[in-house]
Structure formats: C-alpha cells, structure tokens
Amino acid sequence: MAIADEIGYDATGKKIETNELDFIKQELSRFISQLEGE
C-alpha cells in the first residue's frame, strides 16, 4: 500500500513542486510486472 502525502497541489488547490504520485506509479507498475512474471 502506498500513501502519497504530496500530490502536486496544496489544500487550497495551489500547484506545488512535490508530487509523489509519479514515484508511486513507477513502483506499482514494477510490482505488478513482477507478479505477472514479466
């Protein structure tokens, strides 16, 4: 399970520099590929 604290926007909707979703996407894709045996 992954929890993203920073998603590219703050609570007011202002864009911020940090976006952890890109890293989570890469790691999740890698994990799924391992499960599928690729």
N, CA, C and O atoms as a Tripos MOL2 file, in Angstrom:
@<TRIPOS>MOLECULE
protein
  152   151    38     0     0
PROTEIN
NO_CHARGES

@<TRIPOS>ATOM
      1 N           0.8460   -1.1710    0.0000 N.3       1 MET1
      2 CA          0.0000    0.0000    0.0000 C.3       1 MET1
      3 C           0.8910    1.2330    0.0000 C.2       1 MET1
      4 O           1.9340    1.2650    0.6540 O.2       1 MET1
      5 N           0.4730    2.2250   -0.7270 N.am      2 ALA2
      6 CA          1.2230    3.4760   -0.7990 C.3       2 ALA2
      7 C           0.3290    4.6290   -0.3700 C.2       2 ALA2
      8 O          -0.8600    4.6730   -0.6870 O.2       2 ALA2
      9 N           0.9220    5.5460    0.3470 N.am      3 ILE3
     10 CA          0.2100    6.7470    0.7690 C.3       3 ILE3
     11 C           0.9940    7.9500    0.2770 C.2       3 ILE3
     12 O           2.1680    8.1050    0.6120 O.2       3 ILE3
     13 N           0.3630    8.7940   -0.5050 N.am      4 ALA4
     14 CA          1.0140    9.9970   -1.0170 C.3       4 ALA4
     15 C           0.6310   11.1830   -0.1420 C.2       4 ALA4
     16 O          -0.5430   11.5400   -0.0380 O.2       4 ALA4
     17 N           1.6310   11.7840    0.4820 N.am      5 ASP5
     18 CA          1.3830   12.9850    1.2750 C.3       5 ASP5
     19 C           1.3660   14.2270    0.3950 C.2       5 ASP5
     20 O           0.6340   15.1790    0.6650 O.2       5 ASP5
     21 N           2.1680   14.2140   -0.6490 N.am      6 GLU6
     22 CA          2.2680   15.3540   -1.5590 C.3       6 GLU6
     23 C           1.8100   14.9090   -2.9430 C.2       6 GLU6
     24 O           2.3800   13.9740   -3.5060 O.2       6 GLU6
     25 N           0.7980   15.5570   -3.4960 N.am      7 ILE7
     26 CA          0.2520   15.1300   -4.7930 C.3       7 ILE7
     27 C           0.3390   16.2170   -5.8590 C.2       7 ILE7
     28 O          -0.3300   16.1330   -6.8890 O.2       7 ILE7
     29 N           1.1470   17.2190   -5.6180 N.am      8 GLY8
     30 CA          1.3270   18.2720   -6.6130 C.3       8 GLY8
     31 C           0.4850   19.5100   -6.3680 C.2       8 GLY8
     32 O           0.6470   20.5160   -7.0590 O.2       8 GLY8
     33 N          -0.4150   19.4490   -5.3940 N.am      9 TYR9
     34 CA         -1.2590   20.5990   -5.0570 C.3       9 TYR9
     35 C          -1.4160   20.6700   -3.5500 C.2       9 TYR9
     36 O          -1.4360   19.6420   -2.8730 O.2       9 TYR9
     37 N          -1.5280   21.8970   -3.0170 N.am     10 ASP10
     38 CA         -1.7700   22.0270   -1.5880 C.3      10 ASP10
     39 C          -3.2750   22.0060   -1.3130 C.2      10 ASP10
     40 O          -4.0720   21.8100   -2.2310 O.2      10 ASP10
     41 N          -3.6620   22.2070   -0.0630 N.am     11 ALA11
     42 CA         -5.0700   22.1110    0.3310 C.3      11 ALA11
     43 C          -5.9430   23.1830   -0.3180 C.2      11 ALA11
     44 O          -7.1600   23.0200   -0.4100 O.2      11 ALA11
     45 N          -5.3300   24.2780   -0.7670 N.am     12 THR12
     46 CA         -6.1060   25.3510   -1.4020 C.3      12 THR12
     47 C          -6.1870   25.1920   -2.9120 C.2      12 THR12
     48 O          -6.8480   25.9860   -3.5820 O.2      12 THR12
     49 N          -5.5180   24.1690   -3.4630 N.am     13 GLY13
     50 CA         -5.5210   23.9400   -4.8980 C.3      13 GLY13
     51 C          -4.3520   24.5730   -5.6230 C.2      13 GLY13
     52 O          -4.2590   24.5000   -6.8490 O.2      13 GLY13
     53 N          -3.4530   25.1980   -4.8650 N.am     14 LYS14
     54 CA         -2.2680   25.8220   -5.4570 C.3      14 LYS14
     55 C          -1.2530   24.7410   -5.8310 C.2      14 LYS14
     56 O          -0.9700   23.8410   -5.0390 O.2      14 LYS14
     57 N          -0.7090   24.8390   -7.0460 N.am     15 LYS15
     58 CA          0.2680   23.8600   -7.5130 C.3      15 LYS15
     59 C           1.5560   23.9850   -6.7020 C.2      15 LYS15
     60 O           2.0520   25.0870   -6.4700 O.2      15 LYS15
     61 N           2.0970   22.8270   -6.2690 N.am     16 ILE16
     62 CA          3.3630   22.7980   -5.5430 C.3      16 ILE16
     63 C           4.3480   21.9050   -6.2840 C.2      16 ILE16
     64 O           3.9610   21.1400   -7.1670 O.2      16 ILE16
     65 N           5.6080   22.0050   -5.9240 N.am     17 GLU17
     66 CA          6.6840   21.3050   -6.6220 C.3      17 GLU17
     67 C           6.6220   19.7830   -6.4350 C.2      17 GLU17
     68 O           6.8440   19.0370   -7.3880 O.2      17 GLU17
     69 N           6.3280   19.3270   -5.2360 N.am     18 THR18
     70 CA          6.4240   17.9090   -4.9080 C.3      18 THR18
     71 C           5.1800   17.1360   -5.3370 C.2      18 THR18
     72 O           4.0530   17.5330   -5.0410 O.2      18 THR18
     73 N           5.4040   16.0190   -6.0440 N.am     19 ASN19
     74 CA          4.3180   15.1400   -6.4610 C.3      19 ASN19
     75 C           4.8070   13.7010   -6.3230 C.2      19 ASN19
     76 O           5.5860   13.2260   -7.1490 O.2      19 ASN19
     77 N           4.3570   13.0170   -5.2950 N.am     20 GLU20
     78 CA          4.7810   11.6450   -5.0330 C.3      20 GLU20
     79 C           4.0430   10.6180   -5.8910 C.2      20 GLU20
     80 O           4.4320    9.4510   -5.9170 O.2      20 GLU20
     81 N           2.9970   11.0280   -6.5860 N.am     21 LEU21
     82 CA          2.2130   10.0780   -7.3740 C.3      21 LEU21
     83 C           3.0190    9.4760   -8.5220 C.2      21 LEU21
     84 O           2.8120    8.3160   -8.8760 O.2      21 LEU21
     85 N           3.9340   10.2460   -9.1070 N.am     22 ASP22
     86 CA          4.7640    9.7130  -10.1890 C.3      22 ASP22
     87 C           5.6320    8.5600   -9.6930 C.2      22 ASP22
     88 O           5.7510    7.5360  -10.3660 O.2      22 ASP22
     89 N           6.2380    8.7240   -8.5190 N.am     23 PHE23
     90 CA          7.0630    7.6650   -7.9440 C.3      23 PHE23
     91 C           6.2150    6.4380   -7.6080 C.2      23 PHE23
     92 O           6.6220    5.3080   -7.8800 O.2      23 PHE23
     93 N           5.0460    6.6570   -7.0230 N.am     24 ILE24
     94 CA          4.1570    5.5460   -6.6740 C.3      24 ILE24
     95 C           3.7350    4.7970   -7.9340 C.2      24 ILE24
     96 O           3.6750    3.5680   -7.9300 O.2      24 ILE24
     97 N           3.4450    5.5170   -9.0010 N.am     25 LYS25
     98 CA          3.0630    4.8870  -10.2700 C.3      25 LYS25
     99 C           4.1660    3.9700  -10.7820 C.2      25 LYS25
    100 O           3.8910    2.8500  -11.2120 O.2      25 LYS25
    101 N           5.4010    4.4310  -10.7390 N.am     26 GLN26
    102 CA          6.5280    3.6220  -11.2090 C.3      26 GLN26
    103 C           6.6930    2.3630  -10.3660 C.2      26 GLN26
    104 O           6.8770    1.2690  -10.8990 O.2      26 GLN26
    105 N           6.6280    2.5240   -9.0580 N.am     27 GLU27
    106 CA          6.8070    1.3790   -8.1620 C.3      27 GLU27
    107 C           5.6550    0.3830   -8.2870 C.2      27 GLU27
    108 O           5.8800   -0.8260   -8.2410 O.2      27 GLU27
    109 N           4.4360    0.8700   -8.4420 N.am     28 LEU28
    110 CA          3.2820   -0.0140   -8.6050 C.3      28 LEU28
    111 C           3.3750   -0.7870   -9.9130 C.2      28 LEU28
    112 O           3.0630   -1.9770   -9.9550 O.2      28 LEU28
    113 N           3.7990   -0.1250  -10.9700 N.am     29 SER29
    114 CA          3.9770   -0.8050  -12.2600 C.3      29 SER29
    115 C           5.0330   -1.8970  -12.1580 C.2      29 SER29
    116 O           4.8600   -2.9940  -12.6900 O.2      29 SER29
    117 N           6.1270   -1.5900  -11.4720 N.am     30 ARG30
    118 CA          7.1920   -2.5750  -11.2820 C.3      30 ARG30
    119 C           6.6800   -3.7720  -10.4760 C.2      30 ARG30
    120 O           6.9830   -4.9180  -10.8090 O.2      30 ARG30
    121 N           5.9160   -3.5130   -9.4300 N.am     31 PHE31
    122 CA          5.3610   -4.5620   -8.5880 C.3      31 PHE31
    123 C           4.4100   -5.4620   -9.3810 C.2      31 PHE31
    124 O           4.4840   -6.6860   -9.2790 O.2      31 PHE31
    125 N           3.5250   -4.8640  -10.1630 N.am     32 ILE32
    126 CA          2.5730   -5.6380  -10.9630 C.3      32 ILE32
    127 C           3.3070   -6.4850  -11.9970 C.2      32 ILE32
    128 O           2.9350   -7.6340  -12.2340 O.2      32 ILE32
    129 N           4.3360   -5.9300  -12.6080 N.am     33 SER33
    130 CA          5.1240   -6.6900  -13.5860 C.3      33 SER33
    131 C           5.7620   -7.9110  -12.9420 C.2      33 SER33
    132 O           5.8110   -8.9800  -13.5500 O.2      33 SER33
    133 N           6.2480   -7.7610  -11.7200 N.am     34 GLN34
    134 CA          6.8410   -8.8940  -11.0110 C.3      34 GLN34
    135 C           5.7940   -9.9620  -10.7260 C.2      34 GLN34
    136 O           6.0800  -11.1540  -10.8380 O.2      34 GLN34
    137 N           4.5980   -9.5540  -10.3630 N.am     35 LEU35
    138 CA          3.5290  -10.5180  -10.0930 C.3      35 LEU35
    139 C           3.1360  -11.2830  -11.3490 C.2      35 LEU35
    140 O           2.8230  -12.4720  -11.2930 O.2      35 LEU35
    141 N           3.1560  -10.5940  -12.4740 N.am     36 GLU36
    142 CA          2.7820  -11.2190  -13.7370 C.3      36 GLU36
    143 C           3.9220  -12.0290  -14.3380 C.2      36 GLU36
    144 O           3.7380  -12.7060  -15.3490 O.2      36 GLU36
    145 N           5.0900  -11.9630  -13.7250 N.am     37 GLY37
    146 CA          6.2190  -12.7530  -14.1890 C.3      37 GLY37
    147 C           6.9200  -12.1910  -15.4030 C.2      37 GLY37
    148 O           7.5740  -12.9270  -16.1400 O.2      37 GLY37
    149 N           6.7930  -10.9100  -15.6180 N.am     38 GLU38
    150 CA          7.4390  -10.2930  -16.7820 C.3      38 GLU38
    151 C           8.8510   -9.8770  -16.4540 C.2      38 GLU38
    152 O           9.5510   -9.3390  -17.3110 O.2      38 GLU38
@<TRIPOS>BOND
     1     1     2 1
     2     2     3 1
     3     3     4 2
     4     3     5 am
     5     5     6 1
     6     6     7 1
     7     7     8 2
     8     7     9 am
     9     9    10 1
    10    10    11 1
    11    11    12 2
    12    11    13 am
    13    13    14 1
    14    14    15 1
    15    15    16 2
    16    15    17 am
    17    17    18 1
    18    18    19 1
    19    19    20 2
    20    19    21 am
    21    21    22 1
    22    22    23 1
    23    23    24 2
    24    23    25 am
    25    25    26 1
    26    26    27 1
    27    27    28 2
    28    27    29 am
    29    29    30 1
    30    30    31 1
    31    31    32 2
    32    31    33 am
    33    33    34 1
    34    34    35 1
    35    35    36 2
    36    35    37 am
    37    37    38 1
    38    38    39 1
    39    39    40 2
    40    39    41 am
    41    41    42 1
    42    42    43 1
    43    43    44 2
    44    43    45 am
    45    45    46 1
    46    46    47 1
    47    47    48 2
    48    47    49 am
    49    49    50 1
    50    50    51 1
    51    51    52 2
    52    51    53 am
    53    53    54 1
    54    54    55 1
    55    55    56 2
    56    55    57 am
    57    57    58 1
    58    58    59 1
    59    59    60 2
    60    59    61 am
    61    61    62 1
    62    62    63 1
    63    63    64 2
    64    63    65 am
    65    65    66 1
    66    66    67 1
    67    67    68 2
    68    67    69 am
    69    69    70 1
    70    70    71 1
    71    71    72 2
    72    71    73 am
    73    73    74 1
    74    74    75 1
    75    75    76 2
    76    75    77 am
    77    77    78 1
    78    78    79 1
    79    79    80 2
    80    79    81 am
    81    81    82 1
    82    82    83 1
    83    83    84 2
    84    83    85 am
    85    85    86 1
    86    86    87 1
    87    87    88 2
    88    87    89 am
    89    89    90 1
    90    90    91 1
    91    91    92 2
    92    91    93 am
    93    93    94 1
    94    94    95 1
    95    95    96 2
    96    95    97 am
    97    97    98 1
    98    98    99 1
    99    99   100 2
   100    99   101 am
   101   101   102 1
   102   102   103 1
   103   103   104 2
   104   103   105 am
   105   105   106 1
   106   106   107 1
   107   107   108 2
   108   107   109 am
   109   109   110 1
   110   110   111 1
   111   111   112 2
   112   111   113 am
   113   113   114 1
   114   114   115 1
   115   115   116 2
   116   115   117 am
   117   117   118 1
   118   118   119 1
   119   119   120 2
   120   119   121 am
   121   121   122 1
   122   122   123 1
   123   123   124 2
   124   123   125 am
   125   125   126 1
   126   126   127 1
   127   127   128 2
   128   127   129 am
   129   129   130 1
   130   130   131 1
   131   131   132 2
   132   131   133 am
   133   133   134 1
   134   134   135 1
   135   135   136 2
   136   135   137 am
   137   137   138 1
   138   138   139 1
   139   139   140 2
   140   139   141 am
   141   141   142 1
   142   142   143 1
   143   143   144 2
   144   143   145 am
   145   145   146 1
   146   146   147 1
   147   147   148 2
   148   147   149 am
   149   149   150 1
   150   150   151 1
   151   151   152 2
@<TRIPOS>SUBSTRUCTURE
     1 MET1         2 RESIDUE 1 A MET
     2 ALA2         6 RESIDUE 1 A ALA
     3 ILE3        10 RESIDUE 1 A ILE
     4 ALA4        14 RESIDUE 1 A ALA
     5 ASP5        18 RESIDUE 1 A ASP
     6 GLU6        22 RESIDUE 1 A GLU
     7 ILE7        26 RESIDUE 1 A ILE
     8 GLY8        30 RESIDUE 1 A GLY
     9 TYR9        34 RESIDUE 1 A TYR
    10 ASP10       38 RESIDUE 1 A ASP
    11 ALA11       42 RESIDUE 1 A ALA
    12 THR12       46 RESIDUE 1 A THR
    13 GLY13       50 RESIDUE 1 A GLY
    14 LYS14       54 RESIDUE 1 A LYS
    15 LYS15       58 RESIDUE 1 A LYS
    16 ILE16       62 RESIDUE 1 A ILE
    17 GLU17       66 RESIDUE 1 A GLU
    18 THR18       70 RESIDUE 1 A THR
    19 ASN19       74 RESIDUE 1 A ASN
    20 GLU20       78 RESIDUE 1 A GLU
    21 LEU21       82 RESIDUE 1 A LEU
    22 ASP22       86 RESIDUE 1 A ASP
    23 PHE23       90 RESIDUE 1 A PHE
    24 ILE24       94 RESIDUE 1 A ILE
    25 LYS25       98 RESIDUE 1 A LYS
    26 GLN26      102 RESIDUE 1 A GLN
    27 GLU27      106 RESIDUE 1 A GLU
    28 LEU28      110 RESIDUE 1 A LEU
    29 SER29      114 RESIDUE 1 A SER
    30 ARG30      118 RESIDUE 1 A ARG
    31 PHE31      122 RESIDUE 1 A PHE
    32 ILE32      126 RESIDUE 1 A ILE
    33 SER33      130 RESIDUE 1 A SER
    34 GLN34      134 RESIDUE 1 A GLN
    35 LEU35      138 RESIDUE 1 A LEU
    36 GLU36      142 RESIDUE 1 A GLU
    37 GLY37      146 RESIDUE 1 A GLY
    38 GLU38      150 RESIDUE 1 A GLU
